Amino acid sequence: MGVVSVAGRWVNKAVAPLVARFGKWPDAGGTSMAIVTYQGRRSGRKFSLVVAIRRTESGATIKVELPDQKRWWRNFQESGPIALEVGGERRTGQARAVRDEGGKVHVHVDLD
């Protein structure tokens, strides 16, 4: 296990409780930290991680930083269920990852 993996897990464990308790859902166009929960498409395991979201009219968008070094977003190359939690409020929806011509990845979430 690399240093980045250990550091990433530590940050998620340290930051997630703060996001869950003190965060708030932003208005459309605003940003916030959120806890994303999803089920792995191959393993079937449940995963949670802290991400920055930007609210849109229909839901939220997650910009994936360094996408080639991360795997989680690949669960949404085909649309799949996702949950977002901010400030103790949990919302569910469908997410789909899109990679643009420049290699940037965004996960678009349509909330229920």
Disulfide bonds with the S-S distance in Angstrom:
none
